[in-house]
Amino acid sequence: MRILLLIMFLIFNLEAKSLFSNESQEDSSVYISNLKDLLIATQKTRGLTNSYLNGNTETLLLIYSTRSDMKKAIGKMESTALAADPVINNRASSISKALIKLNRKAFKKQAPEVFEAYTEQIEEILMLAQTVNQRTAKQLNDFGKEASSIMMETMLPLTEYVGRLRGFGAGLAAKNEVTKSDIEKVYALSSEVKRLNTTLLEQMSKLTASYSNKLPNTLSAEVAAIDKTVKEYTYLAEKKLVKHPEQVDADEYFEKGTELIELIIKAYNSVNHAVLEDSKGWF
């Protein structure tokens, strides 16, 4: 009877974790964690710089802090195993050089130009994430592939569109006025945030149904918190910011966007931790 129970215990745990360790899956998990940090720091630098150039001078010290976070993330990326991949390394090096150059010139340019320049580099970071996903996919198990795809293809883009809505909206609140094109842009960004949120809900529901034994019990609540906050933030942008920008505090609006991004990253970290743990296997 004891032997039977032991066998059942082993079978249950083998289902919850891969049999053999997967070094490639571990390397991918570590790299995309640092890449995520670079993305978030760059998004925050973009938004704070846009607010600063639109008149909110109180953000200056925060800008230098987020620039430092960008530098740290790049350094960590360069120290990982995946940095030895020539394609990944070339893309990452190009992004690093462009960001250093942009940070040096940002305060000498107009707000719209700087916002667009940071956005272009963020798009390059997202493309790098997809490259990492593509170049490591064959070495990942089924759970790792599906989870990594959600992180790279949905969760990071969702942080980006929230970041654009946050940064652009904070600029509007800082100058206390909006044009027709500003309103159209806010609605377009808000719509994309809601679309990606719906996609995330569907994907996470499927992932949880297939791999509940690999994922933390807190994940469902984390995804629900994202959904709730997306609805609140898009309402703030669509119903208050574009109609009465003078009544919206730029710093508070920016902070609410940051809170939403932090919720997305919390769920991202939970999924990535599960991928990392699964990569260790039993042998």
C-alpha positions in Angstrom: 0.0 0.0 0.0 2.8 2.4 0.9 4.5 1.6 -2.4 1.3 2.4 -4.3 0.9 5.7 -2.5 4.5 6.5 -3.3 4.0 5.8 -7.0 0.8 7.9 -7.0 2.7 10.8 -5.3 5.5 10.6 -7.9 3.1 10.6 -10.8 1.2 13.6 -9.4 4.5 15.6 -8.9 5.8 14.5 -12.3 2.7 16.1 -13.8 3.3 19.3 -11.9 7.0 19.5 -13.0 9.0 18.3 -16.0 11.0 15.1 -15.5 14.4 16.5 -16.7 15.8 19.9 -16.1 15.8 22.3 -19.1 18.7 24.7 -19.1 17.5 26.5 -22.3 14.1 27.2 -20.6 15.9 28.6 -17.6 18.2 30.8 -19.7 15.1 32.1 -21.6 13.3 32.8 -18.3 16.2 34.7 -16.8 16.8 36.8 -20.0 13.2 37.8 -20.5 12.9 38.8 -16.8 15.7 41.4 -17.4 14.3 42.4 -20.7 11.0 43.1 -19.0 12.8 45.4 -16.6 14.4 47.3 -19.5 11.0 47.7 -21.1 9.3 49.0 -18.0 12.2 51.4 -17.2 12.1 52.8 -20.8 8.4 53.2 -20.8 8.6 55.1 -17.5 11.4 57.3 -18.8 9.3 58.1 -21.9 6.3 59.1 -19.9 8.1 61.1 -17.3 10.2 62.9 -20.0 7.0 63.7 -21.9 5.4 65.2 -18.8 8.6 67.2 -18.0 8.7 68.6 -21.5 5.1 69.6 -21.2 5.8 71.7 -18.1 5.9 69.3 -15.2 9.4 70.0 -14.0 8.9 68.0 -10.8 9.6 64.8 -12.7 13.3 65.6 -13.4 14.8 63.6 -10.6 12.6 60.6 -11.4 13.8 60.7 -15.0 17.4 60.3 -13.9 16.3 57.4 -11.6 14.5 55.5 -14.4 17.4 56.1 -16.8 19.6 54.4 -14.2 17.1 51.5 -14.1 17.5 51.1 -17.9 21.3 50.9 -17.5 21.0 48.2 -14.8 18.6 46.1 -16.9 20.9 46.3 -19.9 23.9 45.2 -17.8 22.0 42.2 -16.5 20.9 41.2 -20.0 24.5 41.3 -21.1 25.5 39.0 -18.3 23.1 36.2 -19.2 23.7 33.0 -21.2 21.4 34.1 -24.0 23.6 37.2 -24.6 26.0 34.8 -26.4 23.4 34.3 -29.1 24.7 36.5 -32.0 21.2 37.6 -33.2 19.9 38.4 -29.7 23.2 40.2 -28.8 23.2 42.3 -32.0 19.6 43.4 -31.4 20.2 44.2 -27.8 23.5 46.1 -28.4 21.7 48.2 -31.1 18.9 49.1 -28.6 21.4 49.9 -25.9 23.4 52.3 -28.1 20.2 54.0 -29.3 18.8 54.5 -25.8 22.1 56.0 -24.5 22.1 58.4 -27.4 18.4 59.3 -26.9 18.8 59.9 -23.2 21.6 62.4 -23.9 19.5 64.5 -26.4 16.0 64.1 -24.9 15.8 67.4 -23.1 16.9 69.3 -26.2 14.0 68.2 -28.4 10.2 68.8 -28.5 7.9 66.6 -26.5 6.2 64.8 -29.4 9.5 64.0 -31.1 11.0 62.6 -27.9 7.9 60.6 -27.1 8.0 59.0 -30.6 11.7 58.3 -30.4 11.3 56.4 -27.1 8.3 54.6 -28.6 10.4 53.4 -31.5 13.0 52.0 -29.1 10.3 50.3 -27.1 9.0 48.7 -30.2 12.6 47.4 -30.8 12.6 45.9 -27.3 9.3 44.2 -28.0 10.7 42.8 -31.3 13.7 41.6 -29.3 11.3 39.8 -27.0 9.7 38.1 -29.9 13.1 37.1 -31.3 14.1 35.5 -27.9 10.8 33.7 -27.9 11.3 32.4 -31.5 15.0 31.4 -31.0 14.3 29.5 -27.8 10.9 27.9 -28.6 12.3 24.6 -29.8 14.1 24.1 -26.5 11.1 24.8 -24.3 8.5 22.2 -23.2 4.8 22.7 -24.1 4.1 24.7 -20.9 7.1 26.9 -21.4 6.2 27.6 -25.0 2.6 28.6 -24.2 3.5 30.6 -21.1 6.4 32.4 -22.8 4.2 33.3 -25.8 1.6 34.9 -23.6 4.3 36.9 -21.7 6.0 38.1 -24.9 3.0 38.5 -27.3 0.4 39.8 -24.9 1.6 40.9 -21.5 4.5 43.0 -22.6 2.5 44.7 -25.4 -0.2 45.4 -22.9 2.3 47.2 -20.6 3.4 49.2 -23.6 -0.1 50.4 -24.6 -0.8 51.2 -21.0 2.5 53.0 -20.9 1.6 55.0 -24.0 -1.8 55.9 -22.6 -0.1 56.9 -19.3 2.7 59.0 -20.8 0.7 60.7 -23.5 -2.2 61.4 -21.1 0.1 62.8 -18.4 1.4 65.2 -21.0 -2.1 66.4 -21.8 -2.9 66.8 -18.1 0.3 68.7 -17.6 -0.5 71.3 -20.3 -4.3 71.3 -19.4 -5.6 71.1 -23.0 -6.4 68.6 -25.7 -6.9 68.9 -29.4 -9.2 66.7 -31.6 -6.2 64.6 -32.7 -5.3 64.2 -29.0 -8.7 62.9 -28.2 -8.6 60.4 -31.1 -5.2 59.2 -30.0 -6.4 58.6 -26.4 -9.4 56.6 -27.6 -7.2 54.6 -30.0 -4.7 53.7 -27.2 -7.5 53.0 -24.7 -9.2 50.6 -27.2 -5.9 48.7 -27.7 -5.5 48.4 -24.0 -9.0 46.9 -23.7 -8.4 44.6 -26.7 -5.2 43.2 -25.3 -6.8 42.8 -21.8 -9.5 40.7 -23.3 -7.0 38.6 -25.1 -5.0 38.1 -21.9 -8.1 37.0 -20.0 -8.8 34.4 -22.6 -5.2 33.1 -22.8 -4.8 32.9 -19.1 -8.0 31.1 -18.7 -6.8 28.5 -21.2 -3.3 28.3 -19.6 -4.7 27.8 -16.1 -7.1 25.1 -17.4 -4.3 23.2 -19.0 -1.5 23.7 -16.4 -3.1 24.6 -13.1 -0.7 22.3 -11.3 2.3 24.4 -12.6 0.9 27.8 -11.9 0.5 29.7 -8.5 -2.9 29.8 -6.9 -2.7 33.6 -6.8 -2.6 34.0 -10.5 -6.4 34.1 -11.1 -6.7 36.9 -8.6 -3.8 38.8 -10.2 -5.4 38.6 -13.6 -8.8 39.7 -12.2 -7.1 42.7 -10.6 -5.6 43.6 -14.0 -9.1 43.4 -15.6 -10.7 45.6 -13.0 -7.9 48.3 -13.1 -7.9 48.3 -17.0 -11.6 49.2 -16.9 -11.0 52.0 -14.3 -8.0 53.5 -16.1 -9.6 53.5 -19.6 -12.7 55.1 -18.0 -10.5 57.8 -16.5 -8.8 58.4 -19.9 -12.0 58.4 -22.0 -14.5 60.1 -19.7 -12.4 62.5 -17.7 -9.0 63.3 -19.2 -10.2 64.1 -22.7 -13.2 66.1 -21.5 -11.7 68.0 -18.6 -7.9 67.7 -18.7 -7.6 70.7 -16.3 -9.3 68.6 -13.6 -6.9 65.7 -13.9 -3.6 65.9 -12.0 -0.7 64.8 -14.2 1.2 63.0 -11.5 -1.9 61.2 -10.2 -2.8 60.1 -13.7 0.7 58.9 -14.3 0.7 57.0 -11.0 -2.5 55.2 -11.7 -1.1 54.0 -15.0 2.0 52.8 -13.2 -0.2 50.9 -10.8 -1.8 49.1 -13.7 1.5 48.2 -15.2 2.7 46.9 -11.9 -0.3 44.6 -11.7 0.5 43.3 -15.2 4.1 42.8 -14.2 3.1 41.0 -11.0 1.2 38.4 -13.1 4.1 38.3 -15.6 6.5 37.5 -12.8 4.2 34.8 -11.4 4.0 33.1 -14.8 7.8 33.5 -15.5 8.6 32.1 -12.0 6.5 29.1 -12.8 8.4 28.6 -16.1 11.7 28.9 -14.3 10.6 26.4 -11.6 9.4 24.0 -14.2 12.8 24.2 -16.0 14.5 22.7 -13.0 12.7 19.4 -13.4 13.3 16.5 -11.1 16.6 15.3 -12.5 
